[in-house]
Amino acid sequence: MLRPYDALVIGAGPAGLATSAALSRERVQHVVLERGEQLGQTWANLYDSLVLHTAKGLSALPGLRFSRATPLFPSREDFLSYLHRYADRFQLPVETRADVASLSRANGTWTARTTAGVLVEARSVVVATGIVSNPYVPEIPGRQLFGGRVLHSVEYRRPDGFTGRRVLVVGAGNSAGEISVELARGGADVTLAVRTGASVIPREIAGIPIQYFAVVLASLPMTVQRTVAAAMAATSAFVRGSAVLPRPPVKSCPNVPLIGFHMADLLRDGTIRLKGGLAEFTSSGVRFTDESEQPFDAVILATGYRAAVGMMRNLIRLDPCGFALRRDKVVSVDRPDLYFVGHNYDIRGGLLNISRDARLAAERITSTLRDRSRTSTEMPRRRNER
């Protein structure tokens, strides 16, 4: 039996929950479909030691603050607990174990089909699946030859089992930095492979979270942002010594810096070794782009993520950064009544942008529903007037 809703939200992570709460405030009939066993499924399965880089004051979703007992930078467990409290507080209509396999649209109505074959109809759809549910695994020659373990950082939980092992971490993002440091401190022999480079910035300045400065900086032109970032890097180099990582290339896509100096410090003192790009796997390890070879017991690919829009198939186009083409931050340019929340990433932090975008999507959906209601009411009136 098809169930018509005014809106369907796909994903019950922070983006989906924030959107659901915003729709509830507007009294929009909707449902949230979550593929996992619980809401916040992705956050429940990230590595144990993960701590937000964004302060709790700018990481809370609309309508509910973190508790006073929560640290300034919440842990993964803190944030997961917060998501459950958020859903309970606003009695959000989340259905778990509902993995949307495909979407289609006909006669002004969207139909979602789950992997279990259940069909759900709605007038509008909000894709709030984020990126972490879609890890990017690059094609690296020779992987089938390698006798060790290969995993993506999304599969990593804790350093247990890596003690005394030779581990290569591939990537220059925050996951690569945190996992490398944790492994090294846990007794693993760690090498970091960085193909391009990364900017390293402090998590705090004089006790003030760097995100507060980033919120102001994000409103300035990109050229100014890069100039300020370069000045911060130069200041850090003056205070802490020369940079240990090459500067990243200039890109049109958001380039989130490496936050905190723990990895840089361990690279500087030799606890973690630095290599360039990975060229190919060998039977016992890898060959790097400089033609050198090293043996490894495990390789962790901290190679990032891509927008989780597989259920859209050929319905939408992607921008150069891999996100759905949008206007006004959340509105699909390809399909009517289709919205995306959790697709805007910049130096302010994804959670702050989610709070804004959830409101925008809910406002758009509400406005469209009112316009349709007004139109359907006026049509019989016009007929009677004739």
C-alpha positions in Angstrom: 0.0 0.0 0.0 1.4 3.4 -1.0 1.5 6.0 1.7 1.2 9.5 0.4 3.2 12.1 2.4 3.9 15.8 1.8 7.6 15.1 2.1 10.0 12.2 2.3 13.3 12.7 4.0 16.0 10.1 3.2 18.6 9.7 5.9 18.4 10.0 9.7 21.7 11.5 10.5 22.1 15.1 11.6 20.9 16.5 8.2 17.8 14.3 8.1 16.9 14.9 11.7 17.3 18.7 11.4 15.1 18.7 8.3 12.5 16.5 10.0 12.3 18.9 13.0 12.0 21.9 10.6 9.2 20.1 8.7 7.5 19.2 12.0 7.5 22.8 13.1 5.8 23.7 9.8 3.3 20.9 10.4 4.3 19.2 7.1 3.3 15.5 7.0 6.4 13.5 6.4 8.5 10.4 7.1 12.2 9.9 7.5 13.7 6.7 6.1 17.0 5.4 7.5 18.9 2.5 6.0 20.6 1.5 9.2 19.6 -0.2 12.4 19.3 3.0 14.3 19.1 6.7 13.6 22.6 8.2 13.3 23.8 4.8 11.9 26.9 6.3 10.4 28.0 8.1 13.5 27.4 4.9 15.5 30.0 3.2 13.5 32.8 5.7 13.1 36.1 5.3 15.0 35.7 5.3 18.8 38.1 8.2 19.5 36.5 10.6 17.1 36.0 14.1 18.5 34.2 16.9 16.6 36.4 19.7 15.4 33.5 22.1 15.7 32.5 23.6 19.0 29.2 22.5 20.5 27.7 25.9 20.3 28.0 25.8 16.5 27.3 22.1 16.2 23.9 21.8 17.7 20.9 21.3 15.5 18.0 23.9 15.5 15.9 23.9 18.6 18.1 21.9 21.0 21.4 22.8 22.6 24.0 20.4 23.9 23.9 19.8 27.6 26.2 21.9 29.8 28.0 18.7 30.8 29.0 18.1 27.2 32.7 19.1 26.5 33.4 22.1 24.2 34.3 19.6 21.5 31.8 16.7 21.7 33.0 13.1 21.2 31.4 10.7 18.8 29.4 9.2 21.7 28.3 12.6 22.9 27.0 13.5 19.4 25.3 10.2 18.9 23.5 10.5 22.2 22.6 14.1 21.3 21.0 12.8 18.0 18.8 10.3 19.8 17.8 13.0 22.3 17.0 15.3 19.5 14.7 12.8 17.8 13.0 12.0 21.0 12.5 15.6 22.0 10.7 16.4 18.7 9.1 13.0 18.2 10.5 12.7 14.7 8.9 10.0 12.4 12.0 7.9 11.7 11.7 4.5 10.2 14.9 2.4 10.4 16.0 -0.5 8.2 14.5 1.3 5.3 17.2 1.5 2.7 16.0 3.5 -0.4 17.3 1.8 -3.5 15.7 4.0 -6.1 13.6 7.1 -6.7 11.3 8.0 -9.5 8.8 10.7 -10.3 5.5 10.6 -12.2 2.4 12.8 -12.3 3.8 15.2 -9.7 4.6 12.5 -7.1 7.9 10.9 -6.1 8.1 7.2 -5.4 10.8 5.7 -3.3 11.4 2.0 -3.5 13.4 0.4 -0.6 15.6 -2.7 -0.9 12.8 -4.6 0.8 10.4 -3.7 -2.0 8.4 -1.2 0.0 7.1 1.8 -1.9 6.7 5.2 -0.3 5.0 8.1 -2.1 5.6 11.8 -1.4 5.0 15.2 -3.1 8.6 16.2 -2.3 11.9 14.5 -1.4 14.8 15.7 0.7 18.0 13.8 0.2 19.9 14.0 3.5 22.2 11.0 3.1 25.4 13.1 3.6 28.8 11.8 2.4 30.2 9.4 5.1 27.8 6.6 4.0 29.6 6.6 0.6 33.4 6.2 1.2 35.6 6.8 -1.8 38.0 3.9 -2.5 40.4 4.8 -5.3 41.5 2.2 -7.9 45.1 1.4 -7.0 46.9 -1.1 -9.3 48.0 -4.4 -7.8 45.6 -4.5 -4.8 44.8 -8.1 -5.5 48.5 -9.0 -5.1 48.8 -7.5 -1.6 48.9 -10.1 1.1 48.1 -7.7 4.0 44.9 -6.0 5.1 43.3 -3.1 3.2 40.5 -1.1 4.7 38.9 2.3 4.3 39.1 4.7 7.3 35.3 4.3 7.7 35.9 0.7 8.7 38.6 1.6 11.3 37.4 1.5 14.9 40.3 1.5 17.3 44.1 0.7 17.4 43.6 -2.8 18.9 45.2 -5.4 16.6 47.6 -2.9 15.0 50.2 -2.8 17.8 53.6 -3.7 16.4 52.3 -3.8 12.9 53.5 -1.8 9.9 50.6 0.4 8.9 50.4 2.8 5.9 47.7 5.5 6.2 46.8 7.1 2.8 45.4 10.6 2.8 45.9 14.1 4.2 42.5 14.8 5.8 41.4 14.9 9.4 40.6 11.2 9.5 44.1 10.4 8.2 45.6 12.7 10.8 43.7 11.4 13.8 44.0 7.7 12.9 47.7 8.0 12.2 48.3 9.6 15.6 46.1 7.1 17.5 47.9 4.2 15.8 51.4 5.6 16.5 50.6 6.2 20.1 49.1 2.6 20.3 52.4 1.1 19.2 52.0 0.7 15.5 54.8 1.6 13.0 53.0 4.2 11.0 53.8 5.8 7.6 51.6 8.5 6.1 51.2 8.8 2.3 50.3 12.2 1.1 49.8 12.7 -2.6 49.2 16.5 -2.7 49.3 18.4 0.6 47.3 19.9 3.4 47.0 23.1 5.4 47.4 22.6 9.1 45.6 25.0 11.5 45.1 25.1 15.3 41.8 23.8 16.7 41.8 26.8 19.0 43.4 30.3 19.2 43.8 31.6 22.8 41.2 29.2 23.9 38.7 30.3 21.2 37.6 27.5 18.8 39.0 28.2 15.3 35.5 27.7 13.9 34.4 31.0 15.3 37.0 32.7 13.2 36.0 30.5 10.3 32.4 31.7 10.4 33.6 35.3 9.8 36.2 34.2 7.3 33.7 32.2 5.2 31.8 35.4 4.4 34.8 36.9 2.7 35.9 36.3 -1.0 37.9 33.1 -1.7 41.0 35.1 -2.4 40.9 36.7 1.0 40.2 33.3 2.6 43.3 31.8 1.0 45.4 34.8 2.0 44.3 34.5 5.6 44.9 30.8 5.6 48.4 31.3 4.2 49.1 33.9 6.9 47.9 31.5 9.6 50.1 28.7 8.2 53.1 31.1 8.2 52.4 32.1 11.8 52.2 28.4 12.8 55.4 27.7 11.1 57.1 30.6 12.9 55.8 29.4 16.3 56.1 25.6 15.8 58.7 25.2 13.1 58.6 24.7 9.4 55.6 23.0 7.8 55.9 19.2 7.6 53.3 18.8 4.8 53.4 20.5 1.4 50.8 23.2 0.8 47.7 21.9 -1.0 47.0 22.9 -4.6 44.4 25.6 -5.2 41.1 24.0 -5.9 37.6 25.2 -6.8 36.1 22.7 -4.3 36.1 23.2 -0.5 39.4 22.2 0.9 38.9 21.5 4.6 42.2 22.0 6.5 43.9 19.6 8.9 42.8 20.8 12.3 45.2 20.5 15.2 49.0 19.8 15.4 49.2 16.3 16.8 50.0 14.6 13.5 52.4 17.4 12.5 54.3 17.1 15.8 54.7 13.3 15.3 55.8 13.8 11.7 58.3 16.4 12.9 59.8 14.1 15.6 59.9 11.1 13.3 57.3 9.0 15.1 55.3 9.0 11.9 57.1 8.8 8.6 56.0 10.8 5.6 55.9 9.5 2.0 54.5 10.8 -1.3 51.7 9.3 -3.4 51.0 5.6 -3.6 51.6 4.2 -7.1 50.7 0.6 -6.7 50.5 -2.4 -4.3 53.1 -5.1 -4.3 52.8 -8.6 -2.8 54.3 -7.4 0.5 53.5 -3.7 0.6 53.4 -0.8 -1.8 55.4 1.2 -4.3 55.3 4.9 -4.1 55.4 7.5 -6.9 59.1 8.1 -6.2 59.7 4.4 -7.1 60.7 3.4 -3.6 59.1 0.3 -2.0 58.1 -0.5 1.5 56.6 -3.6 3.2 53.3 -3.1 5.2 51.0 -5.3 7.1 48.0 -3.1 6.7 46.9 -0.1 4.5 44.2 2.3 5.7 42.7 4.4 2.9 41.6 7.7 4.4 40.7 8.9 1.0 37.5 10.7 1.8 33.9 10.3 0.7 31.5 11.2 -2.1 27.9 12.4 -1.9 25.6 9.5 -1.3 23.2 10.0 -4.2 23.3 6.5 -5.8 19.5 6.1 -5.5 19.1 9.1 -7.9 20.9 7.3 -10.7 20.5 9.4 -13.9 17.9 11.8 -12.4 20.4 14.5 -11.5 23.7 16.0 -12.5 26.6 16.5 -10.2 28.8 19.6 -9.9 32.6 19.4 -10.2 32.9 18.6 -6.5 30.6 15.6 -6.8 27.5 17.1 -5.2 24.1 17.5 -6.8 23.7 20.6 -8.9 21.6 23.0 -6.8 20.4 26.6 -6.6 19.7 28.5 -3.5 21.9 26.0 -1.6 19.3 23.2 -1.4 17.1 23.2 -4.5 17.7 20.7 -7.3 18.2 22.4 -10.7 17.3 19.1 -12.4 14.0 17.9 -10.8 11.1 19.7 -9.2 10.3 19.2 -5.5 13.7 17.7 -4.9 16.0 19.1 -2.2 19.4 18.3 -0.7 20.5 19.0 2.9 24.1 18.1 4.0 25.7 19.0 0.6 27.4 22.2 1.6 30.8 21.9 3.1 33.2 24.7 3.9 35.4 26.0 6.6 32.5 26.9 8.9 31.7 23.2 9.4 29.1 20.9 7.9 26.9 20.9 11.0 26.4 24.6 11.0 25.5 24.5 7.3 23.1 21.7 7.9 21.2 23.8 10.5 20.8 26.5 7.9 19.9 24.3 5.0 17.4 22.2 6.9 15.4 25.4 7.5 15.7 26.5 3.9 14.4 23.2 2.6 11.5 23.1 5.0 10.6 26.7 4.1 10.6 25.9 0.4 8.5 22.8 0.8 6.0 24.6 3.0 5.7 27.4 0.5 5.2 25.1 -2.4 2.5 23.2 -0.5 0.7 26.4 0.3 0.8 27.6 -3.3 -0.6 24.3 -4.5 -3.4 24.4 -1.8 -4.2 27.9 -2.9 -4.3 27.0 -6.5 -6.5 23.9 -6.0 -9.0 26.1 -3.9 -9.1 28.8 -6.5 -9.9 26.5 -9.5 -13.4 25.4 -8.3 -14.2 29.0 -7.3 -13.3 30.1 -10.9 -15.5 27.4 -12.4 -18.5 28.5 -10.2 -17.9 32.1 -11.2 -18.4 31.1 -14.8 
